[in-house]
Amino acid sequence: MDQNSPFVPGGSRDVMLVSGLQSQFGTIDYSRWQAQRYEFYSFITYPEAGAAQLVFFGNAVGGNVGATSLTYEDTNMPRAGSFGQQHFLIKSIHTDIRIADPKLTTWDGTDASTLASDYLMGFVNAGVLNFTIGARPFLTLPVPFQYAPPLAGRMRGYQGGGLTAATTAANALTAYVGDQPLVQQTDDRDNIFRFDPTLLLEAEQQFSVSIDFPSGVVPVIGTGVTDDTSNPLKVGVVLSGVLLRPVQ
């Protein structure tokens, strides 16, 4: 058989054959690429008891964490630990904190009744973010909830008090329960953590992001607000940049 035959492994015509078939019948054109702004995110529960390590981007949407199936509320990762068949140029990284019900009207003046306690004295002021690509560390960032705040450009915090209704025989009065703390991560876009130079993760490149607490676990202080089952406190890491994929 001719050694240049396309049916012989390693034959010189292999590449030409594949290229010809691709140009005529292929569904993806690898000679042209499209770019769009995009964000990949991963949110997990911060347990009331604290944790020595929180691992992000380790599961894809539709995957399971315990008995819970992940939805787009949790992550938009196409694959666990990689971006699949597309490149991603990372421009910035930031953290976020959210909870379904901050219970603004339950503040009674104690530390446990407001998440402001955690912003001022808890896990928000602790931890180290580690970003690893393959087996190589690319970023070690202390106190990530402070140094890598949200990119939202708007208020992202929780107020631990509010108004309470007091009714008398004559009329209904609204009584103010006192000064309540209001604490948030910074909402200034200029304070985001930027990669300079930007960082390109190629298709199928494995990476991992974690927030570690090497000095010990940091339990939640506002336990009157959070509940791991019915009202979990969620923390997340977001990678913002440019998605690069071949034209279809």
Secondary structure, DSSP 8 states (H G I E B T S, - for coil): --TT-TTSTT-TTHHHHHHHHHHHH-S-EEEEEEEEEEEEEEEEE--TT--SEEEES-S-TT-EETTEE--TTTB--SBTTB--SSEEEEEEEEEEEEES---TT---SSGGG-THHHHHHSGGG--EEEEEETTEEEEEEESHHHHS--S--S-EEEE---EEEEE-SS-EEEEE-----EEEE---GGGSEEEEEEEEE-TT--EEEEEE-TT-----S-TTT-BTTTB-EEEEEEEEEEEEEEE-
